[in-house]
Amino acid sequence: MEDQKIIELFFARSELAIQALAAKYEKLLYKISFHILQDSEDVEECLNDTYLGVWNAIPPARPNPLSAFVCKVTRNLSLKKYRAKTAAKRDTSLEVSLEELAPCIPTLSAEEEWSAQELGRSINVFLHTLDAENRVLFVRRYWFMDAVSDIARDMKMSENLVSVRLRRIRNQLKKYLEQEGYRV
């Protein structure tokens, strides 16, 4: 079913909207959540929370594209659940990819928190300066939290090559953000 028809079902408050959304995007949403949580039961809970969150957001929202909207909801809910589960203990499975980016991302003071959206826009502009393959590498690693081994296998590269290219992209990002006036 087309995204616009799914959105119209949400506006009509039809329960078929959730069924259509699940039929179209559940595999993708499951993959995103599982890469973060590594637990099927937690993933199922996040997917249910995603459907509820989308139900509550549409209407009034009319997301375009719908896929990006539901992926973002799933990712945010999964990260929230991950943080809650690991608050008392140190689990490094997800933190490795996030820590790789830490030297590239500026530390924001309380006064600068409002500029976090601007930082997001700057990173988005940076991503558009990359060629398609490097952009895919970056997004798969740092948005979808894919393992380097999975990226290497899917893109028919060695793990070392993927790691080297990701390091170069991070260095480029750091330099770009410094030029944009961010303290890194």
C-alpha positions as CSV (number, residue, x, y, z in Angstrom):
1,M,0.0,0.0,0.0
2,E,1.3,3.5,-0.8
3,D,2.4,5.7,2.1
4,Q,-0.3,8.4,1.3
5,K,-3.0,5.8,1.6
6,I,-1.6,4.6,4.9
7,I,-1.5,8.2,6.2
8,E,-5.1,8.7,5.0
9,L,-6.1,5.6,7.1
10,F,-4.4,7.2,10.1
11,F,-6.4,10.4,9.5
12,A,-9.6,8.3,9.3
13,R,-8.5,6.7,12.6
14,S,-8.8,3.3,11.0
15,E,-7.1,0.4,12.8
16,L,-6.1,-0.8,9.3
17,A,-3.5,1.9,9.3
18,I,-1.4,0.1,11.8
19,Q,-1.8,-3.2,10.0
20,A,-0.8,-1.5,6.7
21,L,2.2,0.2,8.4
22,A,3.3,-3.0,9.9
23,A,2.9,-5.0,6.7
24,K,5.1,-2.4,4.8
25,Y,7.8,-1.5,7.3
26,E,7.9,-4.1,10.1
27,K,11.0,-5.9,8.8
28,L,12.9,-2.6,8.5
29,L,11.8,-1.3,11.9
30,Y,12.7,-4.7,13.5
31,K,16.2,-4.5,12.0
32,I,16.8,-1.0,13.3
33,S,15.6,-1.8,16.7
34,F,17.4,-5.2,16.9
35,H,20.7,-3.6,16.1
36,I,20.3,-1.3,19.1
37,L,18.7,-3.7,21.6
38,Q,19.9,-7.1,20.6
39,D,16.8,-8.6,22.3
40,S,13.7,-9.8,20.4
41,E,11.3,-9.2,23.3
42,D,12.5,-5.6,23.7
43,V,12.3,-5.1,20.0
44,E,8.7,-6.3,19.9
45,E,7.9,-3.9,22.7
46,C,9.5,-1.1,20.8
47,L,7.6,-1.9,17.6
48,N,4.4,-1.8,19.5
49,D,5.4,1.5,21.1
50,T,6.3,2.8,17.6
51,Y,2.8,1.9,16.2
52,L,1.2,3.7,19.2
53,G,3.5,6.7,18.8
54,V,2.7,7.0,15.1
55,W,-1.0,6.5,15.9
56,N,-0.8,9.5,18.3
57,A,1.3,11.6,15.9
58,I,-0.9,11.2,12.8
59,P,-2.9,13.3,12.7
60,P,-2.0,16.2,13.0
61,A,1.4,15.3,11.4
62,R,1.5,14.3,7.8
63,P,5.0,12.9,7.5
64,N,6.7,12.9,4.1
65,P,8.4,10.4,3.7
66,L,6.5,8.1,6.1
67,S,9.4,5.6,6.1
68,A,11.8,8.1,7.6
69,F,9.3,9.2,10.2
70,V,8.6,5.7,11.4
71,C,12.3,4.7,11.3
72,K,13.1,7.8,13.5
73,V,10.4,6.9,16.0
74,T,11.6,3.3,16.2
75,R,15.3,4.4,16.6
76,N,14.5,7.0,19.3
77,L,12.3,4.5,21.3
78,S,15.0,1.8,20.9
79,L,17.8,4.2,22.1
80,K,15.6,5.2,25.0
81,K,15.0,1.6,26.0
82,Y,18.7,0.8,25.6
83,R,19.7,3.7,27.9
84,A,17.2,2.6,30.5
85,K,18.4,-1.0,30.4
86,T,22.1,-0.1,30.6
87,A,21.8,2.8,33.1
88,A,23.1,0.7,36.0
89,K,25.6,-1.4,34.0
90,R,28.1,-0.6,31.3
91,D,27.2,-2.3,28.0
92,T,29.5,-1.4,25.2
93,S,27.8,-3.2,22.3
94,L,26.1,0.0,21.0
95,E,28.4,2.5,22.6
96,V,31.3,1.6,20.4
97,S,29.7,3.2,17.3
98,L,28.5,6.2,19.3
99,E,32.0,6.6,20.9
100,E,33.6,6.6,17.4
101,L,31.6,9.8,16.6
102,A,32.3,11.5,20.0
103,P,35.5,13.3,18.9
104,C,33.7,14.7,15.9
105,I,30.6,16.1,17.7
106,P,31.0,19.3,19.7
107,T,30.1,19.3,23.4
108,L,27.1,21.5,23.9
109,S,26.8,23.6,27.0
110,A,23.3,24.3,28.6
111,E,23.2,27.6,26.7
112,E,24.0,25.8,23.4
113,E,21.4,23.0,23.7
114,W,19.0,25.0,21.6
115,S,21.5,24.8,18.7
116,A,21.4,21.0,18.6
117,Q,19.0,21.2,15.7
118,E,21.4,23.5,13.8
119,L,24.1,20.9,14.5
120,G,21.8,18.3,13.0
121,R,21.3,20.4,9.9
122,S,25.1,21.0,9.6
123,I,25.7,17.2,9.7
124,N,23.0,16.7,7.1
125,V,24.7,19.3,4.8
126,F,28.0,17.6,5.4
127,L,26.5,14.2,4.4
128,H,25.4,15.7,1.1
129,T,29.0,16.6,0.3
130,L,30.0,12.9,0.4
131,D,29.7,10.5,-2.5
132,A,26.8,8.0,-2.3
133,E,28.9,5.1,-1.1
134,N,30.5,7.1,1.8
135,R,27.1,8.5,2.8
136,V,25.7,4.9,2.9
137,L,28.7,3.8,5.0
138,F,28.1,6.7,7.5
139,V,24.4,6.3,7.7
140,R,24.5,2.5,8.1
141,R,27.1,2.7,10.9
142,Y,25.9,5.7,12.8
143,W,22.1,5.9,12.1
144,F,21.2,2.2,11.7
145,M,24.0,1.0,14.1
146,D,25.1,-1.7,11.7
147,A,28.2,-3.6,12.6
148,V,31.3,-3.0,10.5
149,S,31.3,-6.7,9.6
150,D,27.7,-6.5,8.3
151,I,28.5,-3.3,6.3
152,A,31.6,-4.9,4.8
153,R,29.7,-8.1,3.8
154,D,26.8,-6.2,2.2
155,M,29.0,-3.7,0.4
156,K,31.5,-6.3,-0.7
157,M,34.5,-4.6,1.1
158,S,36.9,-5.8,3.7
159,E,36.2,-4.8,7.3
160,N,39.5,-3.0,7.4
161,L,38.5,-0.9,4.3
162,V,35.1,0.0,5.9
163,S,36.9,1.0,9.2
164,V,39.4,3.1,7.4
165,R,36.8,4.9,5.3
166,L,34.6,5.5,8.4
167,R,37.6,7.0,10.2
168,R,38.3,9.3,7.2
169,I,34.7,10.4,7.1
170,R,34.7,11.1,10.8
171,N,37.9,13.2,10.3
172,Q,36.2,15.1,7.4
173,L,33.1,15.7,9.6
174,K,35.2,17.0,12.5
175,K,37.1,19.4,10.1
176,Y,33.8,20.5,8.5
177,L,32.1,21.2,11.9
178,E,35.2,23.2,13.0
179,Q,35.0,25.3,9.9
180,E,31.3,25.9,10.7
181,G,32.3,27.3,14.0
182,Y,31.6,24.4,16.3
183,R,34.0,23.6,19.1
184,V,34.9,20.0,18.7
